[in-house]
């Protein structure tokens, strides 16, 4: 037998409460009728009846499934590359505790929504690196995301075209033609100091690879922490401030058929991003056998209700005067 809600601790608590309350009821009943003749057999019958339907209610509450069968389930999946900006500006704290720490938290939650999809991780700043190839192993992805920091890549500015070219190359050379949906989630504060990305955007659009941009930061911006101090702008000699620049991210998303989303002091659109990715139609990646069972709680519940109704409309006399 399989239980849909196997919280046996709660069931034990309910059973204990019922037993204590019913013992209290019987003791009061016995004391009140101490001088009367009590038919113990009938009192015992009443106790058995009530105990029986209470147990039936507990079994129904646990959701018993009797009998098993297997059925074939068709799995569909998508290929998604997560491209994460690791430039120094991602240490800015206008989004607490910092832009990068917030992104790490959101990504760990995001990948849980795609257990049947292959997800890869690209990190970039002035250059792009393949941190994790496309994989179904979410535990590995979680470890890589945990280890993200701005010291992993050279920080000579941000080039948004680098991760897009790398994702395009991996998708182009992918030996898995059955996967229909291929997309890139580009995560950055949008400050782009790289070369023109027109050619890579055009190639992505031609191959049907959508880019979903996720901007993080605020328009007000904040200084960029470095060690015990902040990054200094060499041109002004004052602390450099990083602000969210949506322009490039929005353009990349629109021209590849994707969408732009944002995490800022006014907007929290990570759930919208997850929803858009879920709507992408994936290709068949195989089938698997799953065990299916039928919840039979209704029969136990019905039997318990019948006995409780019998208890109410046909009371058993326990006292004879």
MARNUSE-648881 format. One record per residue (C-alpha): x, y, z; residue in one letter; residue number from 0. Coordinates in pm, whole numbers, padded with zeros to 5 digits. Layout:
BEGIN
NODE_X_Y_Z_A_NUM
...
This chain:
BEGIN
NODE_00000_00000_00000_X_0
NODE_00125_00349_-00090_X_1
NODE_00031_00653_00118_X_2
NODE_-00026_00987_-00051_X_3
NODE_00023_01181_00275_X_4
NODE_00242_00960_00497_X_5
NODE_00262_01201_00790_X_6
NODE_00242_00928_01052_X_7
NODE_00354_01166_01324_X_8
NODE_00043_01377_01273_X_9
NODE_-00173_01065_01258_X_10
NODE_-00022_00946_01588_X_11
NODE_-00091_01284_01748_X_12
NODE_-00453_01277_01631_X_13
NODE_-00495_00920_01756_X_14
NODE_-00347_01010_02094_X_15
NODE_-00574_01314_02129_X_16
NODE_-00878_01101_02040_X_17
NODE_-00781_00834_02294_X_18
NODE_-00726_01082_02576_X_19
NODE_-01050_01269_02508_X_20
NODE_-01251_00949_02481_X_21
NODE_-01104_00812_02804_X_22
NODE_-01196_01139_02971_X_23
NODE_-01549_01106_02832_X_24
NODE_-01587_00749_02956_X_25
NODE_-01453_00834_03302_X_26
NODE_-01700_01122_03340_X_27
NODE_-01979_00900_03209_X_28
NODE_-01888_00631_03459_X_29
NODE_-01868_00871_03756_X_30
NODE_-02200_01037_03676_X_31
NODE_-02370_00701_03650_X_32
NODE_-02179_00542_03935_X_33
NODE_-02498_00455_04123_X_34
NODE_-02678_00334_03811_X_35
NODE_-02656_-00003_03652_X_36
NODE_-02421_00023_03353_X_37
NODE_-02434_-00241_03085_X_38
NODE_-02066_-00287_03015_X_39
NODE_-02124_-00486_02700_X_40
NODE_-02320_-00205_02538_X_41
NODE_-02073_00054_02654_X_42
NODE_-01795_-00153_02498_X_43
NODE_-01992_-00182_02173_X_44
NODE_-02024_00196_02160_X_45
NODE_-01652_00234_02221_X_46
NODE_-01561_-00015_01945_X_47
NODE_-01797_00152_01697_X_48
NODE_-01655_00500_01755_X_49
NODE_-01297_00380_01756_X_50
NODE_-01353_00197_01428_X_51
NODE_-01485_00491_01232_X_52
NODE_-01222_00722_01379_X_53
NODE_-00953_00483_01254_X_54
NODE_-01121_00476_00914_X_55
NODE_-01107_00856_00904_X_56
NODE_-00736_00849_00988_X_57
NODE_-00667_00598_00710_X_58
NODE_-00863_00812_00461_X_59
NODE_-00670_01118_00578_X_60
NODE_-00339_00942_00496_X_61
NODE_-00453_00878_00136_X_62
NODE_-00412_00501_00088_X_63
NODE_-00334_00382_-00265_X_64
NODE_-00391_00012_-00317_X_65
NODE_-00255_-00165_-00623_X_66
NODE_00009_-00031_-00860_X_67
NODE_00058_-00013_-01232_X_68
NODE_00319_00135_-01462_X_69
NODE_00271_00368_-01753_X_70
NODE_00502_00519_-02010_X_71
NODE_00555_00893_-01984_X_72
NODE_00701_01094_-02270_X_73
NODE_00966_01340_-02155_X_74
NODE_01012_01669_-02333_X_75
NODE_01304_01901_-02277_X_76
NODE_01466_02229_-02373_X_77
NODE_01825_02351_-02395_X_78
NODE_01894_02664_-02192_X_79
NODE_02223_02845_-02147_X_80
NODE_02251_03076_-01845_X_81
NODE_02501_03354_-01923_X_82
NODE_02600_03538_-01605_X_83
NODE_02787_03868_-01598_X_84
NODE_03075_03851_-01346_X_85
NODE_03216_04199_-01400_X_86
NODE_03307_04406_-01093_X_87
NODE_02985_04605_-01124_X_88
NODE_02790_04291_-01023_X_89
NODE_02923_04347_-00670_X_90
NODE_02718_04666_-00643_X_91
NODE_02478_04663_-00349_X_92
NODE_02185_04861_-00491_X_93
NODE_02016_04518_-00501_X_94
NODE_02082_04356_-00165_X_95
NODE_02289_04185_-00048_X_96
NODE_02457_04244_-00387_X_97
NODE_02356_04202_-00751_X_98
NODE_02556_03882_-00786_X_99
NODE_02438_03727_-00461_X_100
NODE_02077_03799_-00555_X_101
NODE_02130_03642_-00900_X_102
NODE_02286_03330_-00745_X_103
NODE_01981_03285_-00525_X_104
NODE_01736_03338_-00811_X_105
NODE_01921_03101_-01045_X_106
NODE_01924_02820_-00790_X_107
NODE_01547_02853_-00765_X_108
NODE_01502_02892_-01142_X_109
NODE_01672_02566_-01240_X_110
NODE_01442_02372_-01005_X_111
NODE_01158_02459_-01243_X_112
NODE_01326_02271_-01530_X_113
NODE_01413_01920_-01406_X_114
NODE_01371_01764_-01754_X_115
NODE_01574_02024_-01941_X_116
NODE_01943_02055_-02020_X_117
NODE_02094_02369_-01868_X_118
NODE_02442_02508_-01918_X_119
NODE_02631_02792_-01749_X_120
NODE_02846_03055_-01920_X_121
NODE_03032_03322_-01723_X_122
NODE_03164_03641_-01877_X_123
NODE_03300_03988_-01834_X_124
NODE_03543_04113_-02098_X_125
NODE_03578_03747_-02202_X_126
NODE_03338_03451_-02189_X_127
NODE_03405_03104_-02045_X_128
NODE_03208_02780_-02043_X_129
NODE_03163_02707_-01674_X_130
NODE_02928_02409_-01719_X_131
NODE_02820_02245_-02048_X_132
NODE_02456_02154_-02106_X_133
NODE_02358_01897_-01847_X_134
NODE_02058_01737_-01677_X_135
NODE_02251_01718_-01347_X_136
NODE_02104_01993_-01134_X_137
NODE_02329_01911_-00839_X_138
NODE_02634_01999_-01046_X_139
NODE_02469_02320_-01162_X_140
NODE_02389_02417_-00804_X_141
NODE_02755_02373_-00709_X_142
NODE_02875_02588_-00997_X_143
NODE_02623_02859_-00914_X_144
NODE_02731_02855_-00549_X_145
NODE_03090_02919_-00660_X_146
NODE_03018_03221_-00881_X_147
NODE_03227_03529_-00797_X_148
NODE_03375_03822_-00986_X_149
NODE_03728_03684_-00948_X_150
NODE_03662_03398_-01191_X_151
NODE_03703_03608_-01506_X_152
NODE_03924_03897_-01623_X_153
NODE_03758_04230_-01548_X_154
NODE_03845_04474_-01823_X_155
NODE_03483_04573_-01889_X_156
NODE_03173_04388_-02004_X_157
NODE_03127_04239_-02350_X_158
NODE_02773_04109_-02403_X_159
NODE_02857_03957_-02741_X_160
NODE_03105_03705_-02595_X_161
NODE_02859_03474_-02415_X_162
NODE_02613_03496_-02704_X_163
NODE_02877_03379_-02952_X_164
NODE_02978_03096_-02721_X_165
NODE_02618_02979_-02677_X_166
NODE_02560_03002_-03053_X_167
NODE_02868_02791_-03120_X_168
NODE_02766_02523_-02870_X_169
NODE_02410_02510_-03004_X_170
NODE_02537_02488_-03362_X_171
NODE_02770_02196_-03282_X_172
NODE_02520_02019_-03058_X_173
NODE_02476_01651_-03162_X_174
NODE_02120_01635_-03022_X_175
NODE_01892_01739_-03310_X_176
NODE_01576_01619_-03133_X_177
NODE_01573_01920_-02901_X_178
NODE_01360_02185_-03069_X_179
NODE_01384_02470_-02819_X_180
NODE_01715_02650_-02764_X_181
NODE_01744_02970_-02566_X_182
NODE_01986_03188_-02373_X_183
NODE_01918_03371_-02048_X_184
NODE_02153_03672_-02051_X_185
NODE_02200_03818_-01702_X_186
NODE_02377_04150_-01661_X_187
NODE_02349_04508_-01540_X_188
NODE_02365_04605_-01907_X_189
NODE_02682_04812_-01907_X_190
NODE_02834_04694_-02236_X_191
NODE_03185_04800_-02338_X_192
NODE_03236_04528_-02599_X_193
NODE_03235_04518_-02975_X_194
NODE_02929_04541_-03195_X_195
NODE_02703_04238_-03149_X_196
NODE_02490_04281_-03461_X_197
NODE_02631_03974_-03637_X_198
NODE_02579_03735_-03346_X_199
NODE_02225_03863_-03290_X_200
NODE_02148_03804_-03657_X_201
NODE_02284_03448_-03640_X_202
NODE_02087_03372_-03325_X_203
NODE_01769_03497_-03490_X_204
NODE_01828_03291_-03804_X_205
NODE_01862_02971_-03600_X_206
NODE_01560_03045_-03384_X_207
NODE_01761_03084_-03065_X_208
NODE_01582_03326_-02838_X_209
NODE_01764_03543_-02586_X_210
NODE_01582_03628_-02264_X_211
NODE_01761_03920_-02102_X_212
NODE_01749_03973_-01726_X_213
NODE_01866_04315_-01615_X_214
NODE_01967_04363_-01253_X_215
NODE_02035_04691_-01076_X_216
NODE_01870_05028_-01024_X_217
NODE_01868_05356_-01212_X_218
NODE_02011_05532_-00908_X_219
NODE_02296_05281_-00897_X_220
NODE_02558_05246_-00624_X_221
NODE_02936_05244_-00574_X_222
NODE_03120_04922_-00658_X_223
NODE_03281_04758_-00354_X_224
NODE_03641_04635_-00378_X_225
NODE_03804_04488_-00071_X_226
NODE_03755_04731_00217_X_227
NODE_03689_05022_-00016_X_228
NODE_03523_05100_-00348_X_229
NODE_03629_05117_-00711_X_230
NODE_03758_05464_-00803_X_231
NODE_03684_05622_-01140_X_232
NODE_04027_05714_-01282_X_233
NODE_03879_06005_-01479_X_234
NODE_03718_06180_-01183_X_235
NODE_03905_06038_-00886_X_236
NODE_03570_05971_-00722_X_237
NODE_03396_05639_-00643_X_238
NODE_03267_05480_-00963_X_239
NODE_02894_05419_-00966_X_240
NODE_02721_05142_-01161_X_241
NODE_02368_05187_-01290_X_242
NODE_02131_04955_-01470_X_243
NODE_02144_05011_-01847_X_244
NODE_01846_04842_-02012_X_245
NODE_01911_04955_-02370_X_246
NODE_02145_04679_-02491_X_247
NODE_01963_04403_-02304_X_248
NODE_01624_04507_-02441_X_249
NODE_01757_04530_-02796_X_250
NODE_01916_04185_-02785_X_251
NODE_01597_04029_-02650_X_252
NODE_01368_04197_-02904_X_253
NODE_01582_04121_-03210_X_254
NODE_01608_03749_-03123_X_255
NODE_01238_03706_-03045_X_256
NODE_01292_03682_-02670_X_257
NODE_01186_03911_-02386_X_258
NODE_01344_04149_-02139_X_259
NODE_01293_04107_-01765_X_260
NODE_01426_04297_-01469_X_261
NODE_01522_04279_-01103_X_262
NODE_01537_04630_-00959_X_263
NODE_01409_04834_-00668_X_264
NODE_01074_04863_-00846_X_265
NODE_01043_04541_-01047_X_266
NODE_01085_04172_-00960_X_267
NODE_01022_03975_-01278_X_268
NODE_01206_03648_-01220_X_269
NODE_00876_03458_-01203_X_270
NODE_00778_03606_-01541_X_271
NODE_01107_03482_-01685_X_272
NODE_01040_03131_-01555_X_273
NODE_00690_03143_-01704_X_274
NODE_00820_03246_-02047_X_275
NODE_01081_02967_-02047_X_276
NODE_00817_02714_-01947_X_277
NODE_00604_02814_-02245_X_278
NODE_00881_02723_-02489_X_279
NODE_00798_02402_-02672_X_280
NODE_01065_02142_-02615_X_281
NODE_01143_01833_-02819_X_282
NODE_01114_01471_-02718_X_283
NODE_01417_01346_-02524_X_284
NODE_01286_00996_-02450_X_285
NODE_01038_00809_-02237_X_286
NODE_01043_00656_-01894_X_287
NODE_00830_00415_-01694_X_288
NODE_00659_00557_-01388_X_289
NODE_00461_00380_-01121_X_290
NODE_00101_00492_-01099_X_291
NODE_-00143_00415_-00820_X_292
NODE_-00501_00501_-00742_X_293
NODE_-00590_00679_-00420_X_294
NODE_-00861_00476_-00243_X_295
NODE_-00924_00718_00042_X_296
NODE_-01289_00759_-00061_X_297
NODE_-01384_00403_00037_X_298
NODE_-01239_00441_00386_X_299
NODE_-01401_00782_00422_X_300
NODE_-01739_00646_00309_X_301
NODE_-01721_00353_00551_X_302
NODE_-01631_00589_00835_X_303
NODE_-01921_00821_00750_X_304
NODE_-02165_00531_00740_X_305
NODE_-02056_00412_01085_X_306
NODE_-02068_00765_01227_X_307
NODE_-02423_00810_01093_X_308
NODE_-02523_00477_01246_X_309
NODE_-02375_00599_01573_X_310
NODE_-02585_00917_01558_X_311
NODE_-02924_00790_01440_X_312
NODE_-02919_00453_01613_X_313
NODE_-02770_00524_01954_X_314
NODE_-02690_00226_02169_X_315
NODE_-02826_00256_02518_X_316
NODE_-02560_00223_02781_X_317
NODE_-02768_00288_03091_X_318
NODE_-03055_00082_03217_X_319
NODE_-03262_00233_03499_X_320
